[in-house]
Amino acid sequence: MKTILVTLKAFLLLTLVTGVIYPVLITGIVQLIFPEKAGGSLIIRDSIVIGSKLTGQEFSSPGYFSPRPSSNSYNPLPSGGSNFGPTNTKQLNQVDERRKQFIYRNHPDTLKDVPSEMLFASASGLDPHISRESAMMQVDRVSQERGFDDAQRQKLIQCIDNLTEAPQFLILGEERLNVLLLNLETDKIK
Amino acid sequence: MTLPEIIQVVLFLGLLTGLTPILGNYLYLALDGRNHILKPVLGSTERLMYRIIKVNPDDEMNWRGYASALLLFNLAGLIFVFTIQVFQGSLPLNPAGLPDVSWHSALNTAVSFVTNTNWQGYAGETTLSYFVQMVGLTVQNFVSAATGIAVLLAVIRSISRNNTDKIGNFWADIVRSVIYVLLPLSIFLAIALAGQGVIQNFKSYEAVHTLEGGQQILPMGPVASQVAIKQIGTNGGGYFNSNSSHPFENPTPFSNFLEMLFILLIPAALTITYGKMTGSVRQGWALFSVMMIMLISGLLIALYGEYSGNPLYGNMRLMEGKETRFGIVNSVLWAVSTTAASNGSVNSLHDCLSPLAGMVAMLNIMLGEVVFGGVGAGLYGMIVFIILTVFIAGLMVGRTPEFSGKKIEAFEVQMAIIAILAPAAVILVFSALASVSIEGLSGINNAGPHGLSEILYAFSSAAGNNGSAFAGLNSNTTFYNLTLAAGMLIGRFGVIIPVLAIAGNLAGKKYTPPSTGTFHTDNWLFIILLIAVILIVGGLTFFPALSLGPVLDHLLLQGGITF
């Protein structure tokens, strides 16, 4: 009986410390020092939330740069991927279809391979990034669709260069480019 | 592999090794009730907690008392986490208006978090309220890790003591683990992660008007605080469905590096803590070496599997189920680390890994989660294998086996065998059951040998208290929720109880001073012997199952066969 009482008190006390005080304390601290990040790194335009700097969005119109394929069409409820194994026929067909689509839409230099992140879906279904190379292959299409002249096209390439992130601290992770931020910049080119 | 990729691996393993003795020494001071850097700050909190729960930390228990306290405490957690899920709809902090959870999913999740497995049949963002995640799951992230440390401490004491039946006070071990180790590290990591962009708030889900005029609902919540302890306590349960591949859980390569480091940090440091508490740091480093050699071997095989490509796709980088910001090397490094430690969080989809990399992940779990393993759990699991190894060595030379000055006799060996066989039996028996029943087969996402791998991985993950998955398997069904819950309970307490029994028995023995005939357990010969025993036990038990799953998958893939 005494052990049961001790157990209950210990459990409730530890719940209070680790389940209430700890998360509330962390919320207080980070809301104070990183308020924007703690809230989801939201992008707000004319007081409307138009996205987060961290999560990808669906882009299907040809005037926007395409993101990676997503097995949940960038719907975060819930996040997730295909879970296709290495011998899955469906995936083989999907990759084939995506490659055809990419070539049909962008007419890339036929000597170049389509970058693999444009053919394979991400784990979260929300991957915001593509490689610089994938973006460059879409420049002609986007420019043409928007009726850009040479100067505007140059500005677009400039945007790609500016937004390309090197590996963090020069060594961690991969070089990458945020598609949503790139499309926002593309919209600004007049 | 490119040079930057190799540098990242070396940097990771180097930093892990460098931090091991530093944290190991701190853990020794903090967990053994000595003076340390945080004692002046938190000592009064520790004493206050003892006063509130009315225990005397010096009032030690025998192994039965220790085990009963542990089981009662875990039972309380299980009932609580189950209850708040099935009544979730009526509880506060539920801005998304999520309904009550089904009883079998709630039971599976409660067992899963109490046993430090963190298998997730549900999707966090569409199933659980902020209240359940925080007051239910975050708490179990802490106390299940503390439970693992407590059991290890009891075992270490039993080795360093003689002629007593006392192995420590369970409540003191839990309190010290939480407030001196898990909480301070979590506060540090949570803030660091939030600085990289991991969210932490209590807002409603955010309705986003996308650039193309669509709508996207972004889930919110107190994420950083949970992600921190999920990594530190080798728990691994994601706040969101896609775990640490989700940009809100793991937004940058640096957040990835930190999270990955903390998967292995405490399990690695505890080897040195072990050495210090038993008076032989050399023994601690020997155990660290065993774990590190096995980790690196697995990593090399997995990297080979992933970089040698898939014949179906030529020489393309295999990016299915991987995030651009992490690339291949960080996905493989994570997959190997998270399965070696019984963490189970993922930053890529293990189901999509090449057959060899997926097999390394599975094998890491099947070998008993002793390659670093869970906090505390990995090392007490390793001690079980040590007992088996000295027993075998003793048979070979015809001498009573000894370890750290204690004679290893029939009782210890019997208990060690139970602790090794319990999880192994779960994996093989339950997988066999699932692969011949309609309920089991209906959950499969991939046809062919990969389908068997999905089932095999699920029960390995449950029995090894890992929690990662070949997640294509639809396991949120009554059949899988119940069988996996049973597997997790057997895999956790079917090891803890025999291990505590061993501790109780060892503590009562007298110290046998080393003689010229003593078989040393801190040299290279022993390191090699221990690795061999782990591999032989694992190999004999699982080779047939693995050859029908990932091995066959690999061979068929080389022939270009798809399903």
Interface residues (C-beta under 8 A of the other chain):
Chain A: T3 I4 L5 V6 T7 L8 K9 A10 F11 L13 L14 T15 V17 T18 G19 V20 Y22 P23 L25 I26 T27 I29 V30 Q31 I33 F34 K37 A38 G39 G40 S41 L42 I48 V49 I50 G51 S52 K53 L54 T55 G56 Q57 E58 F59 S60 S61 Y64 R68 Y74 N75 P76 L77 P78 S79 G80 G81 S82 N83 F84 G85 P86 T87 N88 T89 Q91 L92 V95 D113 S116 E117 L119 F120 A121 S122 A123 S124 G125 L126 D127 P128 H129 I130 S131 P167 Q168 F169 I171 L172 G173 E174 R176 L180 N183 L184 D187
Chain B: P4 I7 Q8 L11 M49 I52 I53 K54 V55 S68 A69 L72 F73 A76 G77 F80 A123 G124 E125 T126 M134 V135 G136 T138 V139 N141 F142 V143 W171 I174 V175 V178 I179 L182 L183 S186 I187 A190 I191 A194 G195 Q196 G197 V198 I199 Q200 N201 F202 K203 E206 A207 V208 H209 T210 L211 E212 G214 Q216 I217 L218 P219 M220 P222 A224 S225 Q226 A228 I229 F240 N241 S242 S245 H246 P247 F248 P251 T252 P253 F254 N256 F257 N310 L312 Y313 M316 R317 L318 M319 E320 G321 K322 E323 T324 R325 F326 G327 N330 V346 N347 S348 L349 D351 C352 L353 S354 P355 N445 N446 A447 G448 P449 H450 S453 E454 F470 A471 G472 D553 L556 L557 I561 T562 F563
